[in-house]
Amino acid sequence: MSIVNIHEAKTHFSKLLEKVLAGEEVIIGKSGKPIAKLVRYQQSDEPRQPGMWKGKV
């Protein structure tokens, strides 16, 4: 897991994406506090079913 500040994230965004593609998580911070996490996107193979949250939310 890497922790970078906003300026570094903007400057080296493509390199950070390469790390994410390799399976690493990247935390972006502001003033030393984490505010966002970059992780690899994983698409679900299951089709969505309309109404599955009905009555639960």
mmCIF file of the N, C-alpha and C atoms, coordinates in Angstrom:
data_MODEL
# 
_entry.id   MODEL 
# 
loop_
_atom_site.group_PDB 
_atom_site.id 
_atom_site.type_symbol 
_atom_site.label_atom_id 
_atom_site.label_alt_id 
_atom_site.label_comp_id 
_atom_site.label_asym_id 
_atom_site.label_entity_id 
_atom_site.label_seq_id 
_atom_site.pdbx_PDB_ins_code 
_atom_site.Cartn_x 
_atom_site.Cartn_y 
_atom_site.Cartn_z 
_atom_site.occupancy 
_atom_site.B_iso_or_equiv 
_atom_site.pdbx_formal_charge 
_atom_site.auth_seq_id 
_atom_site.auth_comp_id 
_atom_site.auth_asym_id 
_atom_site.auth_atom_id 
_atom_site.pdbx_PDB_model_num 
ATOM 1   N N  . MET A 1 1  ? 0.847   -1.165  0.000   1.00 0.00 ? 1  MET A N  1 
ATOM 2   C CA . MET A 1 1  ? 0.000   0.000   0.000   1.00 0.00 ? 1  MET A CA 1 
ATOM 3   C C  . MET A 1 1  ? 0.901   1.240   0.000   1.00 0.00 ? 1  MET A C  1 
ATOM 4   N N  . SER A 1 2  ? 0.615   2.149   -0.932  1.00 0.00 ? 2  SER A N  1 
ATOM 5   C CA . SER A 1 2  ? 1.356   3.397   -1.025  1.00 0.00 ? 2  SER A CA 1 
ATOM 6   C C  . SER A 1 2  ? 0.482   4.543   -0.536  1.00 0.00 ? 2  SER A C  1 
ATOM 7   N N  . ILE A 1 3  ? 1.102   5.511   0.107   1.00 0.00 ? 3  ILE A N  1 
ATOM 8   C CA . ILE A 1 3  ? 0.395   6.714   0.537   1.00 0.00 ? 3  ILE A CA 1 
ATOM 9   C C  . ILE A 1 3  ? 1.057   7.906   -0.142  1.00 0.00 ? 3  ILE A C  1 
ATOM 10  N N  . VAL A 1 4  ? 0.260   8.695   -0.878  1.00 0.00 ? 4  VAL A N  1 
ATOM 11  C CA . VAL A 1 4  ? 0.786   9.847   -1.597  1.00 0.00 ? 4  VAL A CA 1 
ATOM 12  C C  . VAL A 1 4  ? -0.096  11.065  -1.320  1.00 0.00 ? 4  VAL A C  1 
ATOM 13  N N  . ASN A 1 5  ? 0.481   12.269  -1.464  1.00 0.00 ? 5  ASN A N  1 
ATOM 14  C CA . ASN A 1 5  ? -0.330  13.472  -1.298  1.00 0.00 ? 5  ASN A CA 1 
ATOM 15  C C  . ASN A 1 5  ? -0.985  13.833  -2.630  1.00 0.00 ? 5  ASN A C  1 
ATOM 16  N N  . ILE A 1 6  ? -1.900  14.796  -2.611  1.00 0.00 ? 6  ILE A N  1 
ATOM 17  C CA . ILE A 1 6  ? -2.660  15.154  -3.803  1.00 0.00 ? 6  ILE A CA 1 
ATOM 18  C C  . ILE A 1 6  ? -1.749  15.628  -4.932  1.00 0.00 ? 6  ILE A C  1 
ATOM 19  N N  . HIS A 1 7  ? -0.790  16.480  -4.620  1.00 0.00 ? 7  HIS A N  1 
ATOM 20  C CA . HIS A 1 7  ? 0.103   16.998  -5.659  1.00 0.00 ? 7  HIS A CA 1 
ATOM 21  C C  . HIS A 1 7  ? 0.868   15.869  -6.338  1.00 0.00 ? 7  HIS A C  1 
ATOM 22  N N  . GLU A 1 8  ? 1.393   14.950  -5.552  1.00 0.00 ? 8  GLU A N  1 
ATOM 23  C CA . GLU A 1 8  ? 2.129   13.811  -6.111  1.00 0.00 ? 8  GLU A CA 1 
ATOM 24  C C  . GLU A 1 8  ? 1.201   12.924  -6.942  1.00 0.00 ? 8  GLU A C  1 
ATOM 25  N N  . ALA A 1 9  ? -0.045  12.760  -6.491  1.00 0.00 ? 9  ALA A N  1 
ATOM 26  C CA . ALA A 1 9  ? -1.006  11.944  -7.232  1.00 0.00 ? 9  ALA A CA 1 
ATOM 27  C C  . ALA A 1 9  ? -1.319  12.564  -8.594  1.00 0.00 ? 9  ALA A C  1 
ATOM 28  N N  . LYS A 1 10 ? -1.476  13.893  -8.633  1.00 0.00 ? 10 LYS A N  1 
ATOM 29  C CA . LYS A 1 10 ? -1.741  14.566  -9.899  1.00 0.00 ? 10 LYS A CA 1 
ATOM 30  C C  . LYS A 1 10 ? -0.542  14.475  -10.832 1.00 0.00 ? 10 LYS A C  1 
ATOM 31  N N  . THR A 1 11 ? 0.639   14.610  -10.274 1.00 0.00 ? 11 THR A N  1 
ATOM 32  C CA . THR A 1 11 ? 1.865   14.601  -11.079 1.00 0.00 ? 11 THR A CA 1 
ATOM 33  C C  . THR A 1 11 ? 2.176   13.217  -11.644 1.00 0.00 ? 11 THR A C  1 
ATOM 34  N N  . HIS A 1 12 ? 1.932   12.178  -10.869 1.00 0.00 ? 12 HIS A N  1 
ATOM 35  C CA . HIS A 1 12 ? 2.331   10.814  -11.239 1.00 0.00 ? 12 HIS A CA 1 
ATOM 36  C C  . HIS A 1 12 ? 1.132   9.868   -11.362 1.00 0.00 ? 12 HIS A C  1 
ATOM 37  N N  . PHE A 1 13 ? 0.004   10.399  -11.841 1.00 0.00 ? 13 PHE A N  1 
ATOM 38  C CA . PHE A 1 13 ? -1.220  9.603   -11.883 1.00 0.00 ? 13 PHE A CA 1 
ATOM 39  C C  . PHE A 1 13 ? -1.062  8.318   -12.693 1.00 0.00 ? 13 PHE A C  1 
ATOM 40  N N  . SER A 1 14 ? -0.435  8.394   -13.865 1.00 0.00 ? 14 SER A N  1 
ATOM 41  C CA . SER A 1 14 ? -0.295  7.192   -14.696 1.00 0.00 ? 14 SER A CA 1 
ATOM 42  C C  . SER A 1 14 ? 0.560   6.130   -14.010 1.00 0.00 ? 14 SER A C  1 
ATOM 43  N N  . LYS A 1 15 ? 1.589   6.531   -13.276 1.00 0.00 ? 15 LYS A N  1 
ATOM 44  C CA . LYS A 1 15 ? 2.411   5.567   -12.541 1.00 0.00 ? 15 LYS A CA 1 
ATOM 45  C C  . LYS A 1 15 ? 1.619   4.932   -11.402 1.00 0.00 ? 15 LYS A C  1 
ATOM 46  N N  . LEU A 1 16 ? 0.764   5.730   -10.762 1.00 0.00 ? 16 LEU A N  1 
ATOM 47  C CA . LEU A 1 16 ? -0.082  5.185   -9.693  1.00 0.00 ? 16 LEU A CA 1 
ATOM 48  C C  . LEU A 1 16 ? -1.065  4.163   -10.262 1.00 0.00 ? 16 LEU A C  1 
ATOM 49  N N  . LEU A 1 17 ? -1.609  4.440   -11.442 1.00 0.00 ? 17 LEU A N  1 
ATOM 50  C CA . LEU A 1 17 ? -2.514  3.481   -12.072 1.00 0.00 ? 17 LEU A CA 1 
ATOM 51  C C  . LEU A 1 17 ? -1.799  2.183   -12.417 1.00 0.00 ? 17 LEU A C  1 
ATOM 52  N N  . GLU A 1 18 ? -0.548  2.257   -12.809 1.00 0.00 ? 18 GLU A N  1 
ATOM 53  C CA . GLU A 1 18 ? 0.229   1.046   -13.065 1.00 0.00 ? 18 GLU A CA 1 
ATOM 54  C C  . GLU A 1 18 ? 0.365   0.212   -11.799 1.00 0.00 ? 18 GLU A C  1 
ATOM 55  N N  . LYS A 1 19 ? 0.591   0.882   -10.661 1.00 0.00 ? 19 LYS A N  1 
ATOM 56  C CA . LYS A 1 19 ? 0.670   0.166   -9.382  1.00 0.00 ? 19 LYS A CA 1 
ATOM 57  C C  . LYS A 1 19 ? -0.654  -0.511  -9.060  1.00 0.00 ? 19 LYS A C  1 
ATOM 58  N N  . VAL A 1 20 ? -1.760  0.202   -9.312  1.00 0.00 ? 20 VAL A N  1 
ATOM 59  C CA . VAL A 1 20 ? -3.088  -0.359  -9.045  1.00 0.00 ? 20 VAL A CA 1 
ATOM 60  C C  . VAL A 1 20 ? -3.331  -1.572  -9.942  1.00 0.00 ? 20 VAL A C  1 
ATOM 61  N N  . LEU A 1 21 ? -2.949  -1.490  -11.207 1.00 0.00 ? 21 LEU A N  1 
ATOM 62  C CA . LEU A 1 21 ? -3.109  -2.632  -12.107 1.00 0.00 ? 21 LEU A CA 1 
ATOM 63  C C  . LEU A 1 21 ? -2.297  -3.832  -11.649 1.00 0.00 ? 21 LEU A C  1 
ATOM 64  N N  . ALA A 1 22 ? -1.192  -3.574  -10.947 1.00 0.00 ? 22 ALA A N  1 
ATOM 65  C CA . ALA A 1 22 ? -0.354  -4.656  -10.428 1.00 0.00 ? 22 ALA A CA 1 
ATOM 66  C C  . ALA A 1 22 ? -0.919  -5.228  -9.125  1.00 0.00 ? 22 ALA A C  1 
ATOM 67  N N  . GLY A 1 23 ? -2.041  -4.655  -8.626  1.00 0.00 ? 23 GLY A N  1 
ATOM 68  C CA . GLY A 1 23 ? -2.678  -5.193  -7.435  1.00 0.00 ? 23 GLY A CA 1 
ATOM 69  C C  . GLY A 1 23 ? -2.440  -4.404  -6.167  1.00 0.00 ? 23 GLY A C  1 
ATOM 70  N N  . GLU A 1 24 ? -1.713  -3.319  -6.245  1.00 0.00 ? 24 GLU A N  1 
ATOM 71  C CA . GLU A 1 24 ? -1.412  -2.517  -5.061  1.00 0.00 ? 24 GLU A CA 1 
ATOM 72  C C  . GLU A 1 24 ? -2.519  -1.493  -4.809  1.00 0.00 ? 24 GLU A C  1 
ATOM 73  N N  . GLU A 1 25 ? -2.796  -1.197  -3.553  1.00 0.00 ? 25 GLU A N  1 
ATOM 74  C CA . GLU A 1 25 ? -3.728  -0.141  -3.197  1.00 0.00 ? 25 GLU A CA 1 
ATOM 75  C C  . GLU A 1 25 ? -2.942  1.142   -2.981  1.00 0.00 ? 25 GLU A C  1 
ATOM 76  N N  . VAL A 1 26 ? -3.509  2.271   -3.438  1.00 0.00 ? 26 VAL A N  1 
ATOM 77  C CA . VAL A 1 26 ? -2.856  3.562   -3.299  1.00 0.00 ? 26 VAL A CA 1 
ATOM 78  C C  . VAL A 1 26 ? -3.794  4.482   -2.521  1.00 0.00 ? 26 VAL A C  1 
ATOM 79  N N  . ILE A 1 27 ? -3.295  5.042   -1.435  1.00 0.00 ? 27 ILE A N  1 
ATOM 80  C CA . ILE A 1 27 ? -4.060  5.976   -0.612  1.00 0.00 ? 27 ILE A CA 1 
ATOM 81  C C  . ILE A 1 27 ? -3.610  7.390   -0.969  1.00 0.00 ? 27 ILE A C  1 
ATOM 82  N N  . ILE A 1 28 ? -4.586  8.280   -1.210  1.00 0.00 ? 28 ILE A N  1 
ATOM 83  C CA . ILE A 1 28 ? -4.289  9.679   -1.481  1.00 0.00 ? 28 ILE A CA 1 
ATOM 84  C C  . ILE A 1 28 ? -4.687  10.476  -0.246  1.00 0.00 ? 28 ILE A C  1 
ATOM 85  N N  . GLY A 1 29 ? -3.757  11.305  0.224   1.00 0.00 ? 29 GLY A N  1 
ATOM 86  C CA . GLY A 1 29 ? -3.991  12.065  1.442   1.00 0.00 ? 29 GLY A CA 1 
ATOM 87  C C  . GLY A 1 29 ? -3.889  13.555  1.240   1.00 0.00 ? 29 GLY A C  1 
ATOM 88  N N  . LYS A 1 30 ? -4.483  14.287  2.177   1.00 0.00 ? 30 LYS A N  1 
ATOM 89  C CA . LYS A 1 30 ? -4.414  15.746  2.197   1.00 0.00 ? 30 LYS A CA 1 
ATOM 90  C C  . LYS A 1 30 ? -4.078  16.149  3.622   1.00 0.00 ? 30 LYS A C  1 
ATOM 91  N N  . SER A 1 31 ? -3.038  16.917  3.776   1.00 0.00 ? 31 SER A N  1 
ATOM 92  C CA . SER A 1 31 ? -2.570  17.351  5.094   1.00 0.00 ? 31 SER A CA 1 
ATOM 93  C C  . SER A 1 31 ? -2.295  16.165  6.009   1.00 0.00 ? 31 SER A C  1 
ATOM 94  N N  . GLY A 1 32 ? -1.772  15.089  5.438   1.00 0.00 ? 32 GLY A N  1 
ATOM 95  C CA . GLY A 1 32 ? -1.412  13.919  6.229   1.00 0.00 ? 32 GLY A CA 1 
ATOM 96  C C  . GLY A 1 32 ? -2.565  13.010  6.597   1.00 0.00 ? 32 GLY A C  1 
ATOM 97  N N  . LYS A 1 33 ? -3.782  13.320  6.108   1.00 0.00 ? 33 LYS A N  1 
ATOM 98  C CA . LYS A 1 33 ? -4.954  12.488  6.416   1.00 0.00 ? 33 LYS A CA 1 
ATOM 99  C C  . LYS A 1 33 ? -5.458  11.827  5.142   1.00 0.00 ? 33 LYS A C  1 
ATOM 100 N N  . PRO A 1 34 ? -5.731  10.526  5.194   1.00 0.00 ? 34 PRO A N  1 
ATOM 101 C CA . PRO A 1 34 ? -6.222  9.834   4.000   1.00 0.00 ? 34 PRO A CA 1 
ATOM 102 C C  . PRO A 1 34 ? -7.604  10.334  3.596   1.00 0.00 ? 34 PRO A C  1 
ATOM 103 N N  . ILE A 1 35 ? -7.798  10.559  2.283   1.00 0.00 ? 35 ILE A N  1 
ATOM 104 C CA . ILE A 1 35 ? -9.108  11.008  1.805   1.00 0.00 ? 35 ILE A CA 1 
ATOM 105 C C  . ILE A 1 35 ? -9.662  10.125  0.691   1.00 0.00 ? 35 ILE A C  1 
ATOM 106 N N  . ALA A 1 36 ? -8.815  9.337   0.025   1.00 0.00 ? 36 ALA A N  1 
ATOM 107 C CA . ALA A 1 36 ? -9.300  8.477   -1.058  1.00 0.00 ? 36 ALA A CA 1 
ATOM 108 C C  . ALA A 1 36 ? -8.390  7.263   -1.204  1.00 0.00 ? 36 ALA A C  1 
ATOM 109 N N  . LYS A 1 37 ? -8.965  6.207   -1.787  1.00 0.00 ? 37 LYS A N  1 
ATOM 110 C CA . LYS A 1 37 ? -8.192  4.990   -2.011  1.00 0.00 ? 37 LYS A CA 1 
ATOM 111 C C  . LYS A 1 37 ? -8.409  4.546   -3.453  1.00 0.00 ? 37 LYS A C  1 
ATOM 112 N N  . LEU A 1 38 ? -7.316  4.306   -4.173  1.00 0.00 ? 38 LEU A N  1 
ATOM 113 C CA . LEU A 1 38 ? -7.379  3.760   -5.526  1.00 0.00 ? 38 LEU A CA 1 
ATOM 114 C C  . LEU A 1 38 ? -7.192  2.254   -5.442  1.00 0.00 ? 38 LEU A C  1 
ATOM 115 N N  . VAL A 1 39 ? -8.160  1.525   -5.977  1.00 0.00 ? 39 VAL A N  1 
ATOM 116 C CA . VAL A 1 39 ? -8.080  0.064   -6.028  1.00 0.00 ? 39 VAL A CA 1 
ATOM 117 C C  . VAL A 1 39 ? -8.501  -0.381  -7.424  1.00 0.00 ? 39 VAL A C  1 
ATOM 118 N N  . ARG A 1 40 ? -8.098  -1.563  -7.797  1.00 0.00 ? 40 ARG A N  1 
ATOM 119 C CA . ARG A 1 40 ? -8.451  -2.088  -9.114  1.00 0.00 ? 40 ARG A CA 1 
ATOM 120 C C  . ARG A 1 40 ? -9.943  -2.382  -9.175  1.00 0.00 ? 40 ARG A C  1 
ATOM 121 N N  . TYR A 1 41 ? -10.573 -1.983  -10.267 1.00 0.00 ? 41 TYR A N  1 
ATOM 122 C CA . TYR A 1 41 ? -11.999 -2.209  -10.491 1.00 0.00 ? 41 TYR A CA 1 
ATOM 123 C C  . TYR A 1 41 ? -12.235 -3.654  -10.887 1.00 0.00 ? 41 TYR A C  1 
ATOM 124 N N  . GLN A 1 42 ? -13.218 -4.277  -10.252 1.00 0.00 ? 42 GLN A N  1 
ATOM 125 C CA . GLN A 1 42 ? -13.574 -5.649  -10.605 1.00 0.00 ? 42 GLN A CA 1 
ATOM 126 C C  . GLN A 1 42 ? -15.050 -5.686  -10.944 1.00 0.00 ? 42 GLN A C  1 
ATOM 127 N N  . GLN A 1 43 ? -15.337 -5.992  -12.200 1.00 0.00 ? 43 GLN A N  1 
ATOM 128 C CA . GLN A 1 43 ? -16.716 -6.023  -12.663 1.00 0.00 ? 43 GLN A CA 1 
ATOM 129 C C  . GLN A 1 43 ? -17.374 -7.321  -12.219 1.00 0.00 ? 43 GLN A C  1 
ATOM 130 N N  . SER A 1 44 ? -18.604 -7.221  -11.747 1.00 0.00 ? 44 SER A N  1 
ATOM 131 C CA . SER A 1 44 ? -19.353 -8.384  -11.309 1.00 0.00 ? 44 SER A CA 1 
ATOM 132 C C  . SER A 1 44 ? -19.862 -9.160  -12.517 1.00 0.00 ? 44 SER A C  1 
ATOM 133 N N  . ASP A 1 45 ? -19.807 -10.472 -12.424 1.00 0.00 ? 45 ASP A N  1 
ATOM 134 C CA . ASP A 1 45 ? -20.303 -11.320 -13.506 1.00 0.00 ? 45 ASP A CA 1 
ATOM 135 C C  . ASP A 1 45 ? -21.805 -11.574 -13.388 1.00 0.00 ? 45 ASP A C  1 
ATOM 136 N N  . GLU A 1 46 ? -22.366 -11.302 -12.207 1.00 0.00 ? 46 GLU A N  1 
ATOM 137 C CA . GLU A 1 46 ? -23.781 -11.544 -11.987 1.00 0.00 ? 46 GLU A CA 1 
ATOM 138 C C  . GLU A 1 46 ? -24.613 -10.386 -12.526 1.00 0.00 ? 46 GLU A C  1 
ATOM 139 N N  . PRO A 1 47 ? -25.685 -10.699 -13.257 1.00 0.00 ? 47 PRO A N  1 
ATOM 140 C CA . PRO A 1 47 ? -26.552 -9.620  -13.726 1.00 0.00 ? 47 PRO A CA 1 
ATOM 141 C C  . PRO A 1 47 ? -27.336 -9.022  -12.549 1.00 0.00 ? 47 PRO A C  1 
ATOM 142 N N  . ARG A 1 48 ? -27.620 -7.721  -12.647 1.00 0.00 ? 48 ARG A N  1 
ATOM 143 C CA . ARG A 1 48 ? -28.385 -7.051  -11.593 1.00 0.00 ? 48 ARG A CA 1 
ATOM 144 C C  . ARG A 1 48 ? -29.834 -7.504  -11.640 1.00 0.00 ? 48 ARG A C  1 
ATOM 145 N N  . GLN A 1 49 ? -30.441 -7.601  -10.465 1.00 0.00 ? 49 GLN A N  1 
ATOM 146 C CA . GLN A 1 49 ? -31.840 -7.978  -10.373 1.00 0.00 ? 49 GLN A CA 1 
ATOM 147 C C  . GLN A 1 49 ? -32.620 -6.797  -9.813  1.00 0.00 ? 49 GLN A C  1 
ATOM 148 N N  . PRO A 1 50 ? -33.496 -6.198  -10.622 1.00 0.00 ? 50 PRO A N  1 
ATOM 149 C CA . PRO A 1 50 ? -34.271 -5.064  -10.141 1.00 0.00 ? 50 PRO A CA 1 
ATOM 150 C C  . PRO A 1 50 ? -35.112 -5.434  -8.913  1.00 0.00 ? 50 PRO A C  1 
ATOM 151 N N  . GLY A 1 51 ? -35.123 -4.545  -7.926  1.00 0.00 ? 51 GLY A N  1 
ATOM 152 C CA . GLY A 1 51 ? -35.963 -4.730  -6.750  1.00 0.00 ? 51 GLY A CA 1 
ATOM 153 C C  . GLY A 1 51 ? -35.367 -5.551  -5.637  1.00 0.00 ? 51 GLY A C  1 
ATOM 154 N N  . MET A 1 52 ? -34.103 -5.958  -5.751  1.00 0.00 ? 52 MET A N  1 
ATOM 155 C CA . MET A 1 52 ? -33.534 -6.829  -4.717  1.00 0.00 ? 52 MET A CA 1 
ATOM 156 C C  . MET A 1 52 ? -33.329 -6.104  -3.379  1.00 0.00 ? 52 MET A C  1 
ATOM 157 N N  . TRP A 1 53 ? -33.334 -4.764  -3.362  1.00 0.00 ? 53 TRP A N  1 
ATOM 158 C CA . TRP A 1 53 ? -33.197 -4.003  -2.107  1.00 0.00 ? 53 TRP A CA 1 
ATOM 159 C C  . TRP A 1 53 ? -34.545 -3.498  -1.601  1.00 0.00 ? 53 TRP A C  1 
ATOM 160 N N  . LYS A 1 54 ? -35.633 -3.862  -2.269  1.00 0.00 ? 54 LYS A N  1 
ATOM 161 C CA . LYS A 1 54 ? -36.954 -3.391  -1.878  1.00 0.00 ? 54 LYS A CA 1 
ATOM 162 C C  . LYS A 1 54 ? -37.280 -3.860  -0.461  1.00 0.00 ? 54 LYS A C  1 
ATOM 163 N N  . GLY A 1 55 ? -37.685 -2.906  0.378   1.00 0.00 ? 55 GLY A N  1 
ATOM 164 C CA . GLY A 1 55 ? -38.021 -3.212  1.759   1.00 0.00 ? 55 GLY A CA 1 
ATOM 165 C C  . GLY A 1 55 ? -36.844 -3.267  2.697   1.00 0.00 ? 55 GLY A C  1 
ATOM 166 N N  . LYS A 1 56 ? -35.617 -3.155  2.169   1.00 0.00 ? 56 LYS A N  1 
ATOM 167 C CA . LYS A 1 56 ? -34.415 -3.202  3.001   1.00 0.00 ? 56 LYS A CA 1 
ATOM 168 C C  . LYS A 1 56 ? -33.827 -1.819  3.230   1.00 0.00 ? 56 LYS A C  1 
ATOM 169 N N  . VAL A 1 57 ? -34.148 -0.904  2.353   1.00 0.00 ? 57 VAL A N  1 
ATOM 170 C CA . VAL A 1 57 ? -33.563 0.440   2.445   1.00 0.00 ? 57 VAL A CA 1 
ATOM 171 C C  . VAL A 1 57 ? -34.655 1.435   2.737   1.00 0.00 ? 57 VAL A C  1 
# 
